[in-house]
Structures are given as structure tokens and as C-alpha cells.
Amino acid sequence: MIDVVVNNIVNEVDVNITTDETNIDFTVTVETTEIDVTVNPSIAANKGDKGDTGAGVPVGGEKNQILFKNSSTDFDTSFNYGWFDYLTGAKYTNNNTSVTGGTVREANFRGDIVYRYTTDSFTGLYPTIDAFYSSFDGTNVANKIVEKGD
């Protein structure tokens, strides 16, 4: 049994109890501020198993970052900015390079130099590949940060 003390109570309380099998509506007239509530232990104990401490979500991250799954390995996650964050937050340096199949645009994103690669081929209205990378050797981009659609 659980004792419940209610403050600032009104004279009547409308109650609705719904389960998979039952829907009950009733009004309780309150004459006292002490209410005895009996809780079915099997319902009160109906909760999931406790997970491992610290598994899955890394510490850290910054405002507006998204939790990413890095691989199919369990708990391999990290906080990163999304493609749209890079798209709207990058300040382009006007150092554009034509490479085989596309264009690489140098940009500054939150103090880091990044490279946006877009293909010359399109799927509908959008480049087939539109991604940001952390490395560019003048010919090839490497270390993909995020791609549109990720």
C-alpha cells in the first residue's frame, strides 16, 4: 500500500483508467486529503532491464551536434555536425578546384578547413555526391566527414 498526500485538492476529481481490455470513467468526491492507493506489484515492477553503464552514447558533444553511428559495431558512436550544418555554416574561401568528375570547394567550418566535393553528375536536381571531407591533396578528397543523405 502507498499513502498519498494531496495538497490544494478540489472537491471532485475526474478519473479515467484505460487498459487494453477496459476503459473506465468515474468521478471521485473528495472528503479528505488522505488517500490510500493500492498498487498491483506486477504492474509497478513492469519495466525494462537496466542497460550497461556508459554503453552506447559517448560523453561530450557540442550544441546542435547529432549522435552518429560510425559503423555496424555495437556502441561505435560519436557526436558530429550534420551535412546541413556544414552546408549552412561553411564560409567558402573561393579556392575551387575542378577534379575528375566534380568540383572541390575549400571552406572554413568552425575554424577548421574542410572541402566540399560535388559531382558533375546529377540525380534529379542534386549532385549525385555532395559531401564534406577533411583532406584534399589537390587531386583527391579523403576522410569524409558527412555526406548529404547520411
C-alpha positions as CSV (number, residue, x, y, z in Angstrom):
1,M,0.0,0.0,0.0
2,I,1.1,3.5,-0.8
3,D,0.0,6.6,1.2
4,V,-0.6,9.7,-1.0
5,V,-1.0,13.1,0.5
6,V,-2.6,15.7,-1.9
7,N,-2.4,19.4,-1.3
8,N,-4.7,22.1,-2.8
9,I,-7.3,19.5,-3.8
10,V,-10.7,20.3,-5.3
11,N,-14.0,18.6,-4.2
12,E,-14.2,16.3,-7.2
13,V,-11.6,14.6,-9.4
14,D,-12.5,13.1,-12.8
15,V,-10.6,9.8,-13.3
16,N,-10.2,7.7,-16.5
17,I,-8.5,4.3,-16.4
18,T,-7.7,2.7,-19.7
19,T,-6.1,-0.7,-20.3
20,D,-6.0,-3.0,-23.3
21,E,-9.3,-4.6,-22.1
22,T,-11.0,-1.9,-20.1
23,N,-12.0,1.8,-20.2
24,I,-13.4,3.2,-17.0
25,D,-14.6,6.8,-16.3
26,F,-15.7,7.9,-12.9
27,T,-15.7,10.9,-10.6
28,V,-14.2,10.8,-7.1
29,T,-15.8,13.0,-4.4
30,V,-13.0,14.1,-2.1
31,E,-13.8,14.5,1.6
32,T,-10.3,14.2,3.0
33,T,-6.8,14.9,1.8
34,E,-5.5,11.4,2.7
35,I,-6.0,8.8,0.0
36,D,-4.9,5.2,0.2
37,V,-3.7,3.8,-3.1
38,T,-3.0,0.1,-3.6
39,V,-0.6,-0.6,-6.5
40,N,-0.5,-4.1,-8.1
41,P,3.1,-5.1,-7.7
42,S,3.2,-6.9,-11.0
43,I,2.3,-3.6,-12.8
44,A,4.6,-1.5,-10.7
45,A,7.5,-3.7,-11.4
46,N,6.8,-3.8,-15.2
47,K,9.9,-2.0,-16.6
48,G,12.7,-3.0,-18.9
49,D,16.1,-4.3,-18.0
50,K,18.7,-1.8,-16.9
51,G,21.4,-1.3,-19.5
52,D,25.1,-1.3,-19.1
53,T,26.6,1.8,-17.6
54,G,28.1,4.1,-20.2
55,A,27.5,1.9,-23.2
56,G,26.4,3.4,-26.5
57,V,26.4,7.2,-26.0
58,P,29.8,8.8,-25.7
59,V,30.4,11.7,-23.3
60,G,30.8,15.2,-24.8
61,G,29.3,16.6,-27.9
62,E,28.5,20.2,-28.6
63,K,25.3,22.2,-29.1
64,N,23.5,21.2,-32.3
65,Q,25.6,18.1,-32.9
66,I,24.0,14.8,-33.8
67,L,24.8,11.4,-32.5
68,F,26.1,9.3,-35.4
69,K,26.6,5.5,-35.7
70,N,30.2,5.2,-37.1
71,S,29.9,1.5,-38.1
72,S,27.8,-1.6,-37.6
73,T,29.8,-2.4,-34.4
74,D,27.8,-2.1,-31.2
75,F,28.4,1.2,-29.3
76,D,30.6,2.7,-32.1
77,T,29.1,6.2,-32.0
78,S,30.2,9.8,-32.0
79,F,28.9,13.3,-31.9
80,N,29.2,15.2,-35.2
81,Y,27.6,18.0,-37.1
82,G,25.2,17.0,-39.9
83,W,25.5,17.8,-43.6
84,F,23.1,20.7,-43.3
85,D,25.2,22.2,-40.5
86,Y,28.2,22.2,-42.8
87,L,26.2,23.5,-45.7
88,T,24.9,26.5,-43.8
89,G,27.9,27.1,-41.6
90,A,30.8,26.8,-44.0
91,K,32.5,30.0,-45.2
92,Y,33.9,29.4,-48.6
93,T,37.4,30.7,-49.4
94,N,36.8,30.8,-53.2
95,N,39.6,28.2,-53.7
96,N,37.7,25.9,-56.1
97,T,39.4,23.0,-57.9
98,S,38.0,21.1,-60.8
99,V,38.8,17.4,-60.4
100,T,37.8,14.3,-62.4
101,G,34.0,14.0,-62.1
102,G,33.4,17.1,-60.0
103,T,34.4,20.2,-58.1
104,V,36.2,20.7,-54.7
105,R,35.4,23.9,-52.8
106,E,37.6,24.9,-49.9
107,A,35.8,26.3,-46.9
108,N,36.2,27.2,-43.2
109,F,33.8,25.5,-40.8
110,R,34.1,26.5,-37.1
111,G,37.8,27.2,-37.5
112,D,38.7,24.1,-39.5
113,I,39.4,23.9,-43.2
114,V,37.1,21.5,-44.9
115,Y,36.5,20.5,-48.5
116,R,33.1,20.2,-50.2
117,Y,33.1,17.8,-53.1
118,T,30.1,17.7,-55.6
119,T,29.9,15.6,-58.6
120,D,29.2,16.9,-62.1
121,S,26.5,14.2,-62.5
122,F,23.1,14.8,-61.0
123,T,20.3,12.7,-59.6
124,G,17.2,14.9,-60.2
125,L,18.2,18.4,-59.2
126,Y,21.1,17.4,-56.9
127,P,24.6,16.3,-57.4
128,T,25.0,12.5,-57.1
129,I,27.6,13.1,-54.4
130,D,27.6,16.1,-52.2
131,A,29.9,15.6,-49.2
132,F,32.4,17.4,-46.9
133,Y,35.9,16.0,-46.3
134,S,38.8,17.0,-44.0
135,S,41.6,16.3,-46.5
136,F,42.3,17.3,-50.1
137,D,45.7,16.7,-51.9
138,G,44.9,18.7,-55.0
139,T,43.5,15.7,-56.8
140,N,41.6,13.5,-54.3
141,V,39.4,14.2,-51.3
142,A,39.8,11.9,-48.2
143,N,38.4,11.5,-44.7
144,K,34.7,12.0,-45.4
145,I,33.1,14.0,-42.6
146,V,29.5,13.8,-43.8
147,E,27.5,13.3,-47.0
148,K,24.1,14.5,-48.0
149,G,21.7,11.8,-47.1
150,D,23.9,10.3,-44.3
